[in-house]
Amino acid sequence: MAHSYQPHFFQPLLPGFQTGLNIPIAFFSRHINGNTTGNTWTLRSADATDNTWEVLQEERRLTRGWKEFTEAHDLRVGDIVIFKLEGEMVFHVSPFGPSCCDIQYTAPQVQEEAVAEEQQSNTASNVPASAYSWDYSFRAEVTETNVHEDKLALPVEATGCKALNKQCKEAILVNIDGKPWTVALRFSESGGFYYIKGWRKFCHDNKCRIGDLFAINVVGDGMSSPLLCVYAPTKEILEILSTWKRKLNVGDIASSRMHRRLV
């Protein structure tokens, strides 16, 4: 099934989030700055009402009206909010709670630039922004072996991802349509890597085929169940992964195959 791309960004809600929310630099530069005529965002959500919220944008930050939106949706520290641009200054906002219950949103594309800066500037207490990991992505391929074994191994480099914790025994796989699957999360002491169990069902439910390739972004705070968000293997995403690969000196990321999106 084809999925039309709409610009997205997502942010973690850190302590003090009700006072305002920063807009990622890359998203702001590409879709907001110089491309709009006003400074008021219209926010819609996936609740049962037709309510909209008017929120003021001051430079690269949402301010007046944001607190009312958070209170109306009972947003809390640790939640994720996904903003999907639907029209000029009109956004569909999906709150993404840690339990992943009742989530229906189009999964975000690979997180844009300056994540570390965003986390630092968005923190309003003594909780360090570095405790939240939003910048580790890896390539995943559906193979006969990992489907048969019902196991997907994460790269060894994932052990440095602050979203993962050996004491956490489950993770949430989120497909392109925002639908969650709970999977077991384990750590191989002998191999020194994390892996998930429940991979076979995820692949079956999403009609994956052997050879399908996609990117997975690991999201979490290191305490609650991490989210493993699946992205379509677009050229842009593979280029980003290739850049990270060169920095980390991990295995080959680029692929000459034709790949399809998960449905």
C-alpha positions in Angstrom: 0.0 0.0 0.0 1.4 3.4 -0.9 1.6 6.1 1.7 1.7 9.7 0.6 4.3 11.7 2.5 3.3 14.6 4.7 5.9 16.5 6.7 6.2 15.3 10.3 8.1 16.0 13.4 7.8 14.5 16.8 9.0 15.6 20.3 9.2 14.0 23.7 7.5 15.8 26.5 10.1 16.6 29.1 9.5 18.2 32.5 8.2 21.7 32.1 6.7 21.0 28.7 3.5 22.9 29.4 5.3 26.2 29.2 6.1 25.7 25.5 7.4 23.3 22.9 10.4 23.8 20.6 10.0 23.2 16.9 13.0 21.2 15.4 15.4 23.4 13.5 15.3 21.4 10.3 11.5 21.2 10.2 11.2 24.9 11.0 13.7 25.9 8.3 12.1 23.6 5.6 8.4 24.0 6.2 7.8 27.1 8.4 10.3 29.9 8.1 9.6 32.0 5.0 6.9 29.6 3.9 4.0 30.9 6.0 2.2 34.2 6.4 1.0 34.0 10.1 2.3 33.0 13.4 -0.6 31.0 14.8 -0.8 27.2 14.5 -4.2 25.5 14.3 -4.0 22.1 16.0 -6.4 19.2 15.5 -6.2 15.9 17.3 -7.6 12.4 16.8 -10.2 12.7 19.6 -13.9 12.3 19.0 -14.5 16.1 18.9 -14.1 18.6 16.1 -12.3 21.0 18.4 -9.3 22.9 17.2 -6.7 24.9 19.3 -5.0 28.1 18.3 -1.4 28.1 19.5 1.0 31.0 19.1 4.4 30.5 17.4 7.1 32.8 18.8 10.2 32.3 16.8 10.9 28.6 17.0 8.6 27.8 19.9 4.9 27.2 20.6 3.8 29.3 23.5 0.4 30.8 24.2 -2.4 28.3 23.8 0.0 25.3 24.1 -0.8 24.8 27.8 -4.5 24.6 27.1 -3.9 22.0 24.4 -1.8 19.8 26.7 -4.4 20.0 29.5 -7.3 19.2 27.2 -5.4 16.0 26.1 -4.0 15.1 29.5 -0.5 15.1 28.2 2.2 14.0 30.6 6.0 13.8 30.9 7.2 10.9 28.8 4.5 11.2 26.2 5.3 11.7 22.5 3.5 14.2 20.3 3.6 13.8 16.6 2.8 16.8 14.4 1.7 16.2 10.8 1.4 19.2 8.6 -1.9 19.2 6.8 -2.1 22.7 5.4 -0.6 26.2 6.0 -0.2 26.4 9.7 -2.7 23.5 10.2 -1.4 20.4 12.1 -2.8 17.1 13.1 -1.4 16.2 16.5 -1.3 12.7 17.8 -0.4 12.2 21.4 1.6 9.0 21.8 1.5 7.6 25.3 4.0 5.2 26.8 1.4 2.4 26.7 0.8 2.9 23.0 -2.9 2.4 23.5 -5.4 3.7 20.9 -2.7 5.1 18.7 -3.6 5.8 15.1 -1.0 8.0 13.3 1.3 7.9 10.4 4.7 7.0 11.9 7.2 9.9 11.6 10.1 9.9 9.2 13.6 9.6 10.5 14.1 12.3 13.1 15.5 15.5 11.6 18.6 17.3 12.5 19.7 18.9 15.8 17.9 16.4 18.1 20.4 16.9 20.8 19.9 20.7 20.7 16.2 20.3 20.8 16.2 18.1 23.8 18.6 20.3 25.7 16.6 23.5 25.0 13.3 21.7 25.8 14.3 20.6 29.3 13.0 22.8 32.1 14.2 20.8 35.2 17.2 18.9 36.5 16.3 15.9 34.4 19.0 15.8 31.8 17.9 15.8 28.2 20.6 13.3 27.4 18.5 10.8 29.3 16.2 10.7 26.3 17.3 9.0 23.1 15.8 10.1 19.8 18.8 9.7 17.5 19.6 6.0 17.1 18.3 4.4 13.9 19.4 1.2 12.2 18.6 -0.8 9.1 16.5 -3.9 9.4 15.9 -6.6 6.8 13.4 -9.4 6.8 15.3 -12.7 6.3 14.3 -16.3 6.3 16.5 -16.8 9.4 15.1 -14.0 11.6 11.5 -14.9 10.6 12.1 -18.6 11.3 13.8 -17.8 14.6 11.2 -15.2 15.5 14.1 -12.9 16.5 15.5 -9.6 15.2 18.9 -8.7 16.4 19.7 -5.1 17.0 23.2 -3.8 16.0 25.9 -4.1 18.7 26.1 -0.3 18.6 22.5 -0.2 20.0 24.0 -1.0 23.4 25.0 2.6 23.7 21.5 3.8 23.1 20.1 5.4 26.2 16.5 4.3 25.3 17.4 0.7 26.0 17.8 -0.9 29.4 18.7 -4.5 30.2 16.1 -4.5 33.0 13.3 -3.7 30.5 11.8 -6.9 29.1 9.5 -5.6 26.4 9.4 -3.1 23.6 6.8 -1.7 21.3 7.2 -2.1 17.5 5.3 0.6 15.7 4.6 0.2 12.0 4.3 2.9 9.4 0.6 3.4 10.1 1.3 3.9 13.8 -0.1 0.5 14.9 1.7 -1.1 17.9 3.0 -4.6 18.5 4.3 -5.6 21.9 7.5 -7.7 21.6 9.9 -9.2 24.1 13.2 -7.4 24.5 16.2 -9.4 25.5 20.0 -8.9 25.9 22.4 -11.6 24.9 25.3 -11.5 27.4 27.4 -13.8 25.3 26.9 -11.8 22.1 26.7 -8.4 23.6 23.6 -7.2 21.7 19.9 -6.6 22.2 17.3 -8.6 20.3 13.5 -8.8 20.1 11.2 -11.8 20.1 7.8 -11.5 18.3 9.4 -10.6 15.0 7.5 -13.3 13.1 4.1 -12.1 14.0 5.0 -8.5 13.2 6.2 -9.5 9.8 3.1 -11.7 9.2 0.7 -9.0 10.3 2.4 -6.5 8.1 2.6 -8.8 5.1 6.4 -8.4 5.0 8.3 -10.4 2.4 11.8 -11.8 2.5 14.2 -9.1 1.5 12.1 -6.2 2.6 14.2 -3.5 4.0 13.3 -0.6 6.3 14.7 1.7 9.0 13.9 1.5 12.7 14.3 4.4 15.1 14.7 3.6 18.8 12.7 6.0 21.1 12.6 6.0 24.8 13.8 7.3 28.2 15.6 4.2 29.4 13.0 3.4 32.0 9.8 2.6 30.2 9.3 0.2 27.3 11.2 1.7 24.3 9.4 2.3 21.0 10.9 0.9 17.8 9.4 3.0 15.1 9.4 1.7 11.5 10.1 3.9 8.5 9.7 3.3 4.8 13.2 2.9 3.3 13.2 6.1 1.2 16.4 7.3 -0.4 16.6 10.2 2.1 16.4 7.8 5.1 19.0 5.4 3.6 21.3 8.4 3.0 20.9 9.4 6.7 21.7 5.9 7.8 24.7 5.8 5.5 26.0 9.0 7.1 25.6 7.5 10.6 27.2 4.3 9.4 30.3 6.2 8.3 30.5 7.9 11.7 30.0 4.7 13.6 32.0 2.5 11.1 29.2 -0.1 11.1 28.2 -2.4 8.3 27.0 -1.4 4.8 23.8 0.5 4.8 23.3 1.4 1.2 21.3 -1.0 -0.9 20.6 -1.2 -4.6 17.4 -3.2 -4.3 13.9 -2.0 -4.9 12.1 -2.0 -1.6 8.5 -1.5 -0.8 6.8 0.1 2.2 5.2 -1.9 4.9 1.4 -1.9 4.9 
